[in-house]
Amino acid sequence: MRTDIAVIGGGAIGAAVAYYAKTLEPDVDVTVIERDPTYEVASTPRASGGVRRLFSLPENIELSNYSIPFFENFAETMAVDGTPAEIGFKKNGYLFIVPPSDVDTLKTNFATQQVHGCRVVWLEPDELKAKFPSMNVADLGAAVHSPDDGWLDPHSVLIGFRNKAISLGARFVADEVVAMTRTEHSVISAVLASGQTVSADHFVNAVGAWAKDICAMLDFDVPIEPLRRFEHYFESQDPIEPLPYLKDTQRLAFRPEGQGYSGGVPTLDEPRGYNFAVDRNYFENSVWPLLAHRFPQFERTKCTSTMPGLYDQNDFDGNVIIGPGADGLGNYHLLSGFSGHGLMHAPGCGRAMAELILTGGYRTIDLTRFGWQRLLDGAALREQGII
Ligand SMILES: Cc1cc2nc3c(=O)[nH]c(=O)nc-3n(C[C@H](O)[C@H](O)[C@H](O)COP(=O)(O)OP(=O)(O)OC[C@H]3O[C@@H](n4cnc5c(N)ncnc54)[C@H](O)[C@@H]3O)c2cc1C
């Protein structure tokens, strides 16, 4: 089979690339190769669904500035044959809380977010207490609240992009890439488990946590590793006032969900690998102490479900690697390594990838600094004070 753009991986990222490519250039031939159309272990349906502008790097803030309003209009934009693509977007805000030692970093980030036009509100501990009376603020130095952020249903985002891309003429092939062929400077084809071969002008690696496997098929290595992370569902024994998506510097991250809450405490100490085992003690040992410390209503909380999922963790600097150039390959584009914030940036990155391939450069957001070159330069581009 021959196609113009072969996208490997049909999760939120791959589906977004297909949608934007077909939107920017309706005549372009796009083929998405996804080995599991049920997405059983894919990261997208296992994500928490948080979308926020609270970053320190201008690129990540701008990706959110583009993506979050896009999500707000997603149902209409992605409607197919008049049926809206609902994603349950809840504009209930985000809240970063920090101890006194991190106030300066928070202040710097707050200033950057303001420069980029984000609606952010600085809260001193007494203001935080007035807004969220149940919260223990005794050990906190400050907080930043972003009322226009929130959360949504990740699986619906994926299906919305996928259905719309298909309606625009993108082809989704249910097959697995098992080998790749290349010359020194370009990829020639992807070989599928069925025996079929896909040749293309451009190849996009959008397999997320499995990114390094495709690179290994091309005989080179990337520092993107699968990192297990749990999403827990738990309830409080007594009611708490309505909360935004709350994050602290110990990596506690949770939000209201139904009658209870959804969230967890991701850790970089986790061994890398394709591990979907559930550690039944993790909530009690690592999540509950932080919850109970922050809200007395969680002192006797119980976790009723724990879902494992994989981050595509970029161990170089915790940010996406986007674009061509890896191992000298000009038509092979990485779009992985999101390290926990890929879903919220699927629209911005999907669009950026389509622009890069179809117009030869970024038109909406300049993501050059997120390219492969920074790895060659040893120039890590890390978020500061943001997890
Ligand atoms: C617990 C948890 C919570 C998270 N919370 C958030 C959050 O709140 N906000 C946020 O923005 N992000 C969050 N994330 C991160 C987010 O889920 C990811 O960044 C995003 O979903 C990545 O999308 P993707 O399409 O790259 O990956 P995936 O959804 O994993 O899609 C990759 C696809 O590639 C396919 N594939 C793999 N290998 C091959 C092959 N050889 N051939 C063909 N197909 C292949 C897989 O089957 C898979 O469907 C969270 C992640 C986890 C695990």
The ligand as a MOL file (V3000), in Angstrom:
LIG
                    3D

  0  0  0     0  0            999 V3000
M  V30 BEGIN CTAB
M  V30 COUNTS 53 58 0 0 0
M  V30 BEGIN ATOM
M  V30 1 C -2.8840 7.4630 34.5010 0
M  V30 2 C -2.6350 8.5110 33.4800 0
M  V30 3 C -3.1430 9.7920 33.6590 0
M  V30 4 C -2.9150 10.7760 32.6870 0
M  V30 5 N -3.4920 12.0020 32.8660 0
M  V30 6 C -3.3640 12.9450 31.8990 0
M  V30 7 C -4.0220 14.1960 32.0340 0
M  V30 8 O -4.6950 14.4580 33.0210 0
M  V30 9 N -3.8730 15.1040 31.0250 0
M  V30 10 C -3.1370 14.8300 29.9030 0
M  V30 11 O -3.0330 15.6880 29.0270 0
M  V30 12 N -2.4930 13.6530 29.7570 0
M  V30 13 C -2.6000 12.7040 30.7230 0
M  V30 14 N -1.9690 11.5090 30.5830 0
M  V30 15 C -1.0870 11.3120 29.4180 0
M  V30 16 C -1.8830 10.9640 28.1750 0
M  V30 17 O -2.6610 9.8110 28.4170 0
M  V30 18 C -0.9500 10.6910 27.0150 0
M  V30 19 O 0.0250 11.7250 26.9050 0
M  V30 20 C -1.7120 10.6180 25.6840 0
M  V30 21 O -2.8830 9.8610 25.8320 0
M  V30 22 C -0.8230 10.0170 24.6350 0
M  V30 23 O -1.5850 9.7270 23.5010 0
M  V30 24 P -0.9640 8.8340 22.3580 0
M  V30 25 O -1.9450 8.8120 21.2500 0
M  V30 26 O 0.4170 9.2780 22.1030 0
M  V30 27 O -0.7980 7.4060 23.0390 0
M  V30 28 P -1.8120 6.1650 23.1160 0
M  V30 29 O -3.1800 6.5810 23.4950 0
M  V30 30 O -1.1400 5.1330 23.9760 0
M  V30 31 O -1.8640 5.6700 21.6190 0
M  V30 32 C -0.7660 4.9940 21.0320 0
M  V30 33 C -1.3260 3.8800 20.1870 0
M  V30 34 O -0.2650 3.2740 19.4720 0
M  V30 35 C -0.6300 1.9190 19.2650 0
M  V30 36 N 0.5810 1.1560 18.9270 0
M  V30 37 C 1.6540 0.9070 19.7110 0
M  V30 38 N 2.5850 0.2050 19.0330 0
M  V30 39 C 2.0810 0.0040 17.7850 0
M  V30 40 C 2.5720 -0.6760 16.6230 0
M  V30 41 N 3.7820 -1.2760 16.6090 0
M  V30 42 N 1.7850 -0.7010 15.5280 0
M  V30 43 C 0.5570 -0.0900 15.5120 0
M  V30 44 N 0.0520 0.5570 16.5990 0
M  V30 45 C 0.8050 0.5990 17.7180 0
M  V30 46 C -1.2420 1.5010 20.5850 0
M  V30 47 O -2.1080 0.3870 20.4070 0
M  V30 48 C -1.9830 2.7730 21.0060 0
M  V30 49 O -3.3700 2.7270 20.6990 0
M  V30 50 C -2.1550 10.4910 31.5240 0
M  V30 51 C -1.6400 9.2010 31.3530 0
M  V30 52 C -1.8760 8.2230 32.3030 0
M  V30 53 C -1.3240 6.8460 32.0710 0
M  V30 END ATOM
M  V30 BEGIN BOND
M  V30 1 1 1 2
M  V30 2 1 2 3
M  V30 3 2 2 52
M  V30 4 2 3 4
M  V30 5 1 4 5
M  V30 6 1 4 50
M  V30 7 2 5 6
M  V30 8 1 6 7
M  V30 9 1 6 13
M  V30 10 2 7 8
M  V30 11 1 7 9
M  V30 12 1 9 10
M  V30 13 2 10 11
M  V30 14 1 10 12
M  V30 15 2 12 13
M  V30 16 1 13 14
M  V30 17 1 14 15
M  V30 18 1 14 50
M  V30 19 1 15 16
M  V30 20 1 16 17
M  V30 21 1 16 18
M  V30 22 1 18 19
M  V30 23 1 18 20
M  V30 24 1 20 21
M  V30 25 1 20 22
M  V30 26 1 22 23
M  V30 27 1 23 24
M  V30 28 2 24 25
M  V30 29 1 24 26
M  V30 30 1 24 27
M  V30 31 1 27 28
M  V30 32 2 28 29
M  V30 33 1 28 30
M  V30 34 1 28 31
M  V30 35 1 31 32
M  V30 36 1 32 33
M  V30 37 1 33 34
M  V30 38 1 33 48
M  V30 39 1 34 35
M  V30 40 1 35 36
M  V30 41 1 35 46
M  V30 42 1 36 37
M  V30 43 1 36 45
M  V30 44 2 37 38
M  V30 45 1 38 39
M  V30 46 1 39 40
M  V30 47 2 39 45
M  V30 48 1 40 41
M  V30 49 2 40 42
M  V30 50 1 42 43
M  V30 51 2 43 44
M  V30 52 1 44 45
M  V30 53 1 46 47
M  V30 54 1 46 48
M  V30 55 1 48 49
M  V30 56 2 50 51
M  V30 57 1 51 52
M  V30 58 1 52 53
M  V30 END BOND
M  V30 END CTAB
M  END
